[in-house]
Amino acid sequence: MPASSIEYAVAAQERTLSALRQSQSVVIEAVEGWAKAVESAAPELPAIPVLNAVPSAEEVIQTSFDFYGKLLASQREFAQELVTAAAPVVKTTPVEAPTA
């Protein structure tokens, strides 16, 4: 039995995410290598002064991605409610795809 278009889409999404994770891993390894090389080659550098009121990079990442997650969840809920609201007038009938 041929796979559905949803199965193809999910498989493509999984391959995309896998490739993304692999490329991210390569970048992390490169930055770690660079940081170790600089650390051992450069004399001890002074700390960079930062105002207390300025959030750390970790805090900015955490709060930003928390927001984006909530935004995406809200958009998903909206899309589902929109399809449900339109359902009474949008009728579909499943048909077999033509074969070539």
Secondary structure, DSSP 8 states (H G I E B T S, - for coil): ----HHHHHHHHHHHHHHHHHHHHHHHHHHHHHHHHHHHHHS---------TTS--HHHHHHHHHHHHHHHHHHHHHHHHHHHHHHTTT-----------
